[in-house]
Structure formats: structure tokens, C-alpha cells
């Protein structure tokens, strides 16, 4: 194992790393730092979340950047979310402690663009960290000059594509200097990433520290099988069984996220919600509390949690399984970071068991089945947790000494065993009372029986599907995942199968179980998406007479001097990566 001193970093950076206790680079840092310092060749780095990717690209860029060129942006770093954007900029500011002439700035949506314009004009910024949409907006306004960029970093590239930023990325990449060094970092390498690399990168060197599209080896994956109505009860029991839990709980929709967080708060848990309906100030407040561990359980949607960078998370809990197996990998990667052990739990109902094989293939290991703890097991776990806290508590002799005579007097006549019982019962009685008659919520049929029943059910009741058209596509940042989420939110209370999905440039097509045609049409009447009306029609034609909603207004020609790809293109198989996905949901 090499040290940072052997990577070729300048003394100012080594001094900072020594101060913060960084001696040995992580595997991805060991492979990339020297390569970026010594070569101008483009690079693709494949590594899971939490493996030190930020330092892997920011340290060598800081090493090579020219501090005397203070009037031009030399490095642009693009990432999917404002949370990750802020985290990367904080790390860069920390790394450049002894490089006072180097200045960085974060630009992202959800904050006043006027303040970011002012900062770009007043500060001599050499490094800009931004989300694609806001970065492109600033460039189109002529405030952010891309013409002198020497390094362009795409961090969490797969997430940026899944969030619908492909058009923005295309515009930025096409309008940046050809002679720059492009550094692409991603946890997975889907075909869309390969296509970007092929088009915009020149002979890139690929470095991988983990199997592409696989999970972190430090994470143990487990699942529990309960009825849908018992899912919240199972979540509470797991929280009680692991008293020191510090976790993210992933839900499917914004409404469910808020509902679960509210229930946990009402039941006495330190919990809060993170979803797209929160303002930036609210999101910052929640995240600050979570980082300080004032929140024990953060309940979040996938979109809100993307780019979330918090260490020491003990558990990731899938309140619902994601529709895309790759999202499962990203979720689980929030724990087990920087060499630590982590645990990923999933709460399943019996009809989801057939999805385990694809998840196991994706993470490269077996997902173990466990039973939701019984009331007796939870009480025992809480008791041992209390005893351990007592044994480890630090005694302040000076402060407590003056109280001891009165304490001895008040406890006079109580025997040693009775004193211990009374002491333990002060905290323990509420758990004993709550779980005294707790019933077993586990579904106890074997996996083989469940899968067999599912298989027979599928054969005996083949469904018919109806094709639908929706007036939003890639230009509206629509993706298979977003479309499925949109249908979920608008058809709450129904269990609807979704078949093939085809996301095109300005519109999309999807198949649903035919018996829910009218439900879907009614659900999308007068409904907005990204501030625009949604138009849905049966039969896959926008000219269909049953077209509901308004026309999309996102079609148009750029007149800002930025090149844009305007041709509509279907995927080679007529569908999308999320095409043939099935989603079942019960209330």
C-alpha cells in the first residue's frame, strides 16, 4: 500500500492531508491521482459511492491548476444534485487550505441565480462545481466562460443521466474546449455512459476498483417478508432492535416519505423527511440535523437523496424496493463507506420475492432472509443496550461526590438486587409493556412455496396491455424511473402493472394493464409535470380523440448560440433501459 507522498502531490496538499490524518490513498485514489498528475489522457473511473472519488479527481486537479490564472475558470465539475455539489466544493475548499490563490464556487438550482452571477463576477474563481442545468444556464447568459476549461469532471455520471440531464450534458460537452482533459467517474457503466465516453472522450483510460454495476463488498444484504399493512410495524421493530441505528429509509413517493417520517416522529423516534417538496432552506435544515446525528432515521425519496454524502450510516432500509436494480445498488452504497461495515435491509411482501435474483446478480452476493424480531428479542436488545451504556458512562467524580450522601440516604433499605431491578425498569418497562403481546408479523411460507405460487398465478392469469402516449420525453427530463414514479403518485391506491416504456425526445409511450385504462386517463386530467400540463392518450397516438391535458410547451429551438441535439431517436430495441419493468403496489 502506497502513501500519498508517493503519488506526486505538491507539498501544500501533502501538508493538509497529513493534518487531517490521511496517509494512504483509497484504491480509486491510488489508481487515478498519479495518472491525472502525469498525463493529459482522458480517464474513466468506476467506483462505488463512498470510495473517495472526490479526492481522486480534486487532489490532482488542485496539484496541476495554475493559481496565477485567476481570471479564468480552469476546472468545471458537474454532479447530479445540489447536496453533492456543495459537498464537493466544501472538500475542495478544505484541500486547498494551503493554496490561498485557488478559489472554488458551487452553482446549483434551487438558489438565487443572481447571487451566483455576482460571485462569478466578483471572485477570481478557478474551479466551478455545478449541477448541469444551472451550469448551462449561467453559460448561456455569458456569465460562466467555458472556453478556457482545462479539466471537465463528470461525477456520478450515471445518476446525472438517470435524472434526465443528458441534453444539458451534451450542450456543455459540445461547447467546451476539445483539448481539455475529461475525467468521468461513475458507480455503474450503462450503455448511455459508454456512448458519452465514445463521443466526447479521446482514447480514455479506464480504471475500475470494483466490478461494474456491483455492490460494495462491505455491505451485508438482508430482507424481511411481511404483509404490506405490517411494513411500518416492521420498520419500528427494526429501529427498536438496533438502538444505535443511524439510517436512511427509502420510500417510493414523496407522500409516503412524509407519512412515514411523521409516524416515526409521532411514535417518539428522531426522524425527519427529505423529498422534492421541501424548500432549499428546509432541505439544508434537515441535512444539517442528520449530519450532526440529531436525526436517527432520515426518510427519503431516491431523487432527494442522490449525491447525499454522509459517513457512518449504519443501515439503509428499503421501505419499498426500487423499480430499477441499479437504484438498489446506489441506495445500499450509502452505508459501508470508507472500508466500514454496513447493512442494507429490505421490507418485502411475498409477491416481490421473484425480484431477489436480479438484485443478487447486481450486488454480486446473496441477499439473506431474516425474521422481523419478536417482542422478546427486542426487549433483550434494548436491555443489553442499556447495560452497555451504563458500563461505558463517564463518571464525573467532582460533580457527583457532593450528592452521594443524600443518594445513599434515599436508597437506604433497598437491597442490591432490588436496586438493579428498579434501575433497569426505569427505562425498560415501556418496552416490556409495548411488546408484551406483540404478534408475529413474519410471512412464514418458504421462498420456494412463494415463488411457485407466483409462477402458477402468472401462467393462469395472463394480462392484456394497452399502449398509452404521454406528451413528455427526454427534453422534459422524463426517464423510465420518473414515469413510473409519476404513475405511482397519480394512481395511489391501485395495483397497476406497467409493461414496456419507450422514452423519446419530446414524448413517451408506455403499456399498462388494460383494466386500468380509465383509471389512468382520469388520474392525469389537469395534472402538471415540471410546471407543464400532462397530456395522456390511449392507443399510443397524440392525435387520439381521447387526449387528456394540454400540449407540451417544451419544444423549441435554442437561440443562445449553444449547439443542441434536436433529432428524435429510439433505442435499438424500441424500448428503454427500464422497458419491461413491472411494478406492483398495494396500499
N, C-alpha and C positions, 0 to 999 in steps of 0.2 A: 504494500500500500504506500503510495507516494504522499508527500506533504505538499501544501500549497507553495512552499518555497521552490519546489521543483517544477512548477507549472510555467514559470517565466513571468509571473506578475510583478509589477513595479513595487518598490519599497513602500510607497504610501498605502497601497492596498494590502500588502502583507502586514503592515503595522496595525491596520484596522482589524483584519482577520484574527491576528494574534490577540488583540484586545477583547474581542467577543468570543474567544475560545475556539475558533475554527482552525484546526490543524490539518486534517485530512479531507480532501475533496470527496464528495459522493461519486458513485460510478459515472453518472452522466457528466458531472463536472470534470472528472479526471479525463474523460474522453474528449471533451469539447474545448476546454479553456486553452490548452496549448495549441490546438488546431486553429482556433479563431485568431489567436495572437499571431501565429506564424504564417498563416495562409489567407489569401483573399478568396478562396474557393467557397462556394455556397455550401450550406450544411443543413441536413435534416436530422433532428434529434428526437428519438422515440423513447419516451419515459413516462411512467405513471405520475399522477398527481402526488406531490409531497416528496419528490426525489431530488429537489434542489435545482429545478430548471432555471429559476430566476437568476441565481448566481452563475449558472452555467453560461448564460449569454451576457449578463450585465457586467461581470467582472472583466472578461476580455475586452468588451467594448470600452469600458472605462479605462482600461490599460492602454488602448490604442488611440483613443479620441484626442484630438488636438485642442488643448484648453485655450490656446491663443486665438482660435477661430470662434470668437464669442458671439458673432453676429449672425451665425447660420445654424440651422438645425442639422446636426450631423447624423443623428440616430433617431429612427421612428420605431416604436414598439407598439404593435397592435394586439389587443386582447379582447375577449368577448364581453366582459362586464365591468361596470364602474368599480365594484369591490376589488376585483383583481387588478384593475388599472391603478387604483390608489395604493394597493399593497405593493405592487412592483415599483411605483415611484418612491414609496417610503423606503424600500430596500435599497434602491439606487442612491437616494439621499444619504442613507446610512453608510453605504460602501464608499461614497465619495467624501467622507468626513475630512480626509487629509488632502483632498483635491479641491480647494476652495474656488477655483476658477470654473469648475464644471457645475452647471445648473440643469435641473430637470423639472418637468412640468407635466401634470396629469390633466388630460382633457377628456370629458365624457358627457353623455347625455344625462338629463335629469337635474343639471345645474345650470345656472345662468351663463349663457354663451358670452355675454358682454364682459363678465369678469375674466373669462379665459382669453378673450381677444385682448383685453387690457394687459393681462400678464404676458402674452406673447409679444406685445409691442414694447412693453417697458423692460422686461427682463432679457438678458442675453442667454437664451435657452439653447443648449446644445442637444438635449435629449427630450423628446416628447413621447409620453406614454398615453395612448388613447384608444377609445373604442372606435370601431370602423366608421359608424355613422357620423359621430361628432368630428372625427378627424377629417372625413371627406367634406363635411360642411365648412369647416374652417379653411380647408384648401381651396374650395370653390369660391369662398369670399376673398381669397387672396391674402389672408392673414397668415396662414401656415404655408411656408415655401418648401416644397418637396424637392426642388431642383438640385440641392446640394447634399442630399442624403447619401451617406457612405455605408450605413448599415440599416437594413429593414428587417425587423424581427416579427415573426408571426407566432405568438404564444397561444397555446390552447387552440390551434388551428382547426381541429375537428369540431370544437364547440362553436367557434365563430360560424362555420358552415351550417351546423345544425340549427343555429339561431337565425339563419336567413341572411347572413351578411355577405354572401358570395358576390353579388353585384357591386357592393361597396368595395370589397377587396379587389375585384377586377379593376375598378376605376383607379384605385390608389396604386396598384401594381403597374398598370399600364402608363401612368403618368409620373412615375418615379424614374430616376436615372438607371439606365441599363447597366452601367459599370459598378453599381453598388454591390455589396455582399448581402445576400439574403439568407437569413437564419430561420428555419421553420422548426418549431417544437410542437409536438402533439403526443397525446397518450395513445391514440389509435391512428391507423392509416387506412381509412376507407378510400374507395376509388376517386372520390372528389378531391381528396388531398393529393393523390398521385397526379391527377390531371393538372392541378395548380402547379405542382412541382415541375411537371413536364413543360408547361407553357412559360412559366416565369423564372425558373431557376436554371442556371447553366452548370451542367455536369456536377450536381450536388453530391457531396459525400454523406452517406447515411450512417448514423451511429445509433445503435439501439442497446439499451441496458435491460430490456425486458422483452418478452415475446409480444409482438404486436397484437393489440386487441385482447390482451390477457390481464388478469388482475394481479394485485400486489401479493407476493408470497407470504407476507407477514400477517395477512388478514385471514381469520377463521370465519367461514360462512355457515350460518345455521338458519333453519326455518322452523316455523310452528304452524300447525294446521288447526284452524278454528273456524266456526261459522262466522259469516260476515257481521252478524249482530254482536258477536263477542270480541270483535277486533279491538275496540277501545279498552275493554276489560283486560285483554291480554297485554296491551301496552302498559297499563298501570301495574300489572303484576310483574312485568319485567323490570320496570322502574323501581319497584319495591325490592325485588330480588337482588338488584345491583345498586345498593345505596349510594355508591360513589359515582354513579353513571354521569357522563358528560357527553351528550349525544346530539345528533341531528336526526329528526324524524321526517321522512319524506312522504308527502301526500300527493295525490294526483291533481287536485284542483285548488284554486285559491279559497273557495268557500269551505272546503273540507279542512284545509290548513288552519284557517281561522277558528273553525269549530273545534278541532282537536286541541288547539292551544288554549282556547277559552275553557274547555272542560278540564284540562290539566291544571290551569290556574285556579279554577273554582274548587278543585279537589286538593289543593294545597301544594302542588308541585311548582318549582321555579321554572316556568315555561313561558315562551312567547312565540309569535308567528313572524315569518318572513315570506312575503309574497308580493306580487306585482301591483297590488292596490295601495301599498304603503307609499307615502311620500319619501323623498330622499332623506329628509330630516328624521323621519320615523325609522327608516332602514338603518341609518347611521346610529341612532339611539339603541336599537335592538342589537346591532352587531357589536357595539362597544360594550354593552352589558354581557353579551355572550363571550367575548374575548376575555373579559375580567372574571368569567365564571360566576357572574351574578345570575345567569340563566343556566339551568342544568339541562334543559331539553329545548332545543330550537326546532320548531316545527316549520318546515319549508317546502316550497314547490321547487322543481328542478331548475326552472328558469331563474328564480330568485337566488338560488344557492350556487349558481355557476360562478366559478372563479373565487369562491369563498375560501380564504386561506387562514385556517386556524389550526394550531398544533394541539396535540394531546387529546384529541377527541377519542373517547374510549369505545363508543358504539355508533354505528349507523343503523337505523331501523327503517325498513321499508314498510310503512303502514299499508301501502299498495305497491305491488310490483310495477315497474315502468313497462311501457309497451315495447321499448327498444332494448334488447340485451346490452347494447353498448352503454346505455344510460345507467344500467345496473353497475357496470364496471366503474363509471365515473362516481356514482354515489358511494360505493364501497371504498373508493380511493380517498375519501375524506378522513378515514381512520387508518391506523397502521402506518403513519408517516415517519420519515427520517429514521427508519430502522426499528421503530416501536411496534409492538404487537397491537392488533386491532380486531374488532368483532363486528360482523355485519349480520343483522337479524332480518328476517322477512316474515311477515304475517300473511299466511296464505289461506284461502278456502280450498276445498277439495278439488274444485274444477280447474285450479291453477297448477296442479301437480305436474301436468304434462309439459309445462314450460321449464321444468327444472333442468332437463337435459341440455337445452340450448344455453342456459345460464352457466352450467357446469363447464360446458365446452368453452365458453367465453372467458371464464376466470381461470380455467386450467386446473381445477381441483374439485373434489366432491363437496357438495353442499349438504351438511349433516342435519338430520331431523332430530329435534328435541321436543320435549313436552313442556307446555307452559307450567311453571312451578305451581305446586299446590300451596294452600294456605299455610300448612305446617312448615313447608320448606322455606317460604317467605319469612315467616316468623323467626325461624332458626337463623336465616341470613341476617336479618335485622339485629338479632340478639348478639351474634358474633361481631357484627359491625360496631355495636355499642360498646362491647367489652374491649375491642381493639382501640377504640377512641379513648376510652378511659386509661388504658395502659400507656398510650402514647402522649397523653396530655402533658403539657409542660407546667410544672408547679412553680408558682411564684411564692417562694418561701417568705420573703419580706412582707408581701401584701397580706397573705393569709394567716400569718402567725398570730396577729393580734385578735383574730376571730376564733381561734381554736378553743380557748377556754369556754366560750359561750356555746360553741358547737358541741363540745363534749358534754356540757351540761344538758343541752336539749336532747341529745341522743342517749342519755343515761337510761339504763334499763332495757335497751334493745339489744338482743343477742347478735353475735357475729353473723350467723346465717340469716336471721330475720332482717338485719341491716342490709345485707347484699340483695336479698329478695325485694325489699322495699325500694332500694336504689334502682334496680333494674326495671322494676314495674312502672316507675315514673314515666319512662319513655316507651316501655314495651307494651303496656296494657292496651293502647289504642290499636296496635296491630293484632294482638290476640283477639280483641273484640270484633274487629272488622273481618278477620279471616276465619273466625270460629266455625261458621257454617258455609264456607266458600265451596262452591261446587266445582267439579272438574269440567273445564271448557274445551279440553282437547277432543278433536275428532280422532277416534282410536282405530278406525279401519286402516288396514295396511295400505301402503302406496300401491302395491300390486293390484289390490282389490279396487282402489280408486281409479287407477289407470285403465283397468279392464272395463269397469263400468262406463268410463268416459268414452272408450273406444266403441263399445256397443251402442251407446247413445248416439254417437256421431253417425254410425252406419245406418241406424234405424230412422234417423230424422234429418235427412239431408235438406239444407235450406236453399231457398232461391234468393238471388240477389238482384237489386235494382241499381243501375248506374245513375249517379247524380253529378250535376255540374255546379261549381261554385266560382264566383267571379273574382277570385283572388289566387295569385300564384307567387312565383319567386320574387317578382318585383314588389309585392306587398309583404315580403319576408315570410311567406307561408312555407311550411315544411310539413312532412308527414306527421311529425310529433305534434306540431301546433294544431294541425287539422283535427287529429284525434282528440286533443285536449279541448278544442272548440266544440266538437260534437258532444263530448262528455258534459261540458258545462251547460249546454243548451238542452240536453235531454236527460237532465237529472231525474233519477227515479226509474229509468228504463234500462233494461239489459239488452243492448244492441250489438250485434256482430258487425264489424267493419271488414270488408274484403280488400280488394286491390285499391291502391291510391296512386294517382298519377299527377304529380305537381308540374305544371308547365309554367311558361314565363309570366303570363298575365291571368291565367285561370287554372283550375284544377278539376280532376274527376275522381270520384270515389264510389265504391259499391257498398250498400248496406243491406241487411236483412229486409226482404221485401215487405214483410208485415208491418214495418215501422215507417213506411213511406210518408203517410200523412202526419205522423208524429214529428218527423224531421222537418217537413215543409212548414208546419205550424210553428215549430220551435225557432226557426230562423226568420220569421216575419219581423220586419223593422228592427233588426239586430245589427249592431255595429261591430266592426273589427278594425283595430288600428285607426279609429276615427272615421272609417268609411262604411257605407252600407254594405250588407251582405246580400248577394243575390244567389239563390239556390233554385235549380230546376231539375225536374225529373227527366230521365231519358238521356242525360249527357249532352244536352244542346242548349246553348244560351238563347236560342230563338224560340224555345219551347213556350207554349202559351201559358204554362203554369209557373212561369218565372216569378220568384218572390224577392222583393227587396229592390235595391237601386243599383245603378250601374257603377262599376268601379271607376274612380277618377284618377287612378294612379298610372294611366297610360299617358305617355308624352315624350317629348324629345328634349334631351338636355341641351341647353343653350349657354352653358357656362364655360365652354371650351374644354371640358373633360370628356374624353372618349368613353363610350359606353357600348356594351354588347347588347344589341337590340333584337337578335334573332331568337325565335322560339325554338326550343329543342327538346325532344322527348328522350327519355333514357332508352337504352338499346333494347330492353325487354318490354317497353311500353309502360313500365311502371316506375316506381321509385324504390329507394332502399327500404322504405317502410311498407312497401306494397303488399300484400298477402298477410299483413298482420291482423290478428284477431283480437278484439277487445271485448271482454265480458265485464259487466259491472252490475252489482246488485246494491240496492240501497241498504 
